Each structure stands twice: as structure tokens, then as C-alpha cells.
Amino acid sequence: MARSLKKNKHISGGGERGCIVVKLLLISTICCKIEYKMKELIVLANKASADKAITVRVDSATKTKAEKILNDIGINMTAYISSSLKALVRERRIPFAMVTDDYFTDRIILAKLSEAEKEASDPNTKWLTQDEVFGPIRKRFGYEV
């Protein structure tokens, strides 16, 4: 990715590479925010004084899948359950939507990149300028230029 960024000095000029680079930058930004939030959860879990144990029964397939996902994220089952319980107590509600979100799995990311490549090669694709793409993001986070 670093080599393709160096080749694309002018992202807003359009073209296949520009579109893909902009989408990769957006994906990268989202992933960084998720990683930051996960690190916050780990810190919260580590600060907890674990004076009570909880035993949970779950089928082995679910446990294996959950451990794989948590391992990919970079936390263990104890940290996840501990931080989830703390959020439940703090917010007095289940602190997450109870849906499946495969947006950041490798399979989905590769499919999105493939879709972006097809879109980039389509002559009818409308290209956005840097200001059209990043303007709302800058405005939302207070980085007006």
C-alpha cells in the first residue's frame, strides 16, 4: 500500500488509482479508530480488580469462533466479558447492537476492494475531489482548513 500511495501524489485528479487510494485511506482511518477503541477496552479490563469469578457455559463452536474474532481484534475472552459488563453497568443497557457485522473481516474487505477496482475501471464513475471526500470528515472532527 505504501508504494501505491507514493505513486499517487495527486489523489483528487481522478483515475483508477486515486479512487482506490481514497477508499483505502477511509478504510484505514476506520480501522485505526476501531483499534484505538479496542485498546481503551483492554486498559479498562486490566484496571479491573478481578475479585469474583464467573463461569459461563457456551457451546464449543461459539466459543471457538468468539476466541478467533477476539484474537484477531487483540483481546482475550476475559477482557471482552469484563469490559462488556462494565459498559452494561455504566450505561444501564446492553452497550451494543445485537447484530452480526462482518464489515471488517478479510473476506469482506477483499470483496470491497474488488468492488472498488471494478468501479474505478467503469468509465461512468463520478470522481470526487479531495474536498468532497474529506471536507465533511474535517468539518465533523474540527479540522477545517
DASUL-V684000 format. One record per residue. N is the residue number from 0. D_FIRST is the distance of its C-alpha to the first C-alpha in whole Angstrom. Layout:
((N D_FIRST) (N D_FIRST))
//
This chain:
((0 0) (1 4) (2 5) (3 5) (4 6) (5 9) (6 10) (7 11) (8 13) (9 15) (10 14) (11 18) (12 19) (13 18) (14 17) (15 14) (16 11) (17 13) (18 14) (19 10) (20 9) (21 12) (22 12) (23 9) (24 10) (25 13) (26 12) (27 11) (28 14) (29 16) (30 15) (31 16) (32 19) (33 20) (34 19) (35 21) (36 24) (37 24) (38 24) (39 27) (40 29) (41 29) (42 30) (43 33) (44 34) (45 34) (46 36) (47 39) (48 42) (49 42) (50 46) (51 46) (52 45) (53 44) (54 44) (55 42) (56 43) (57 40) (58 40) (59 38) (60 35) (61 34) (62 34) (63 32) (64 29) (65 30) (66 29) (67 26) (68 24) (69 26) (70 24) (71 21) (72 21) (73 23) (74 26) (75 29) (76 32) (77 34) (78 32) (79 31) (80 35) (81 36) (82 34) (83 34) (84 38) (85 38) (86 36) (87 39) (88 42) (89 40) (90 39) (91 42) (92 41) (93 38) (94 35) (95 32) (96 33) (97 34) (98 31) (99 29) (100 25) (101 23) (102 20) (103 18) (104 18) (105 16) (106 18) (107 18) (108 14) (109 14) (110 17) (111 16) (112 12) (113 15) (114 17) (115 15) (116 14) (117 18) (118 19) (119 17) (120 19) (121 22) (122 24) (123 26) (124 23) (125 24) (126 21) (127 21) (128 21) (129 19) (130 22) (131 23) (132 20) (133 20) (134 23) (135 25) (136 22) (137 23) (138 27) (139 27) (140 25) (141 28) (142 25) (143 27) (144 27))
//
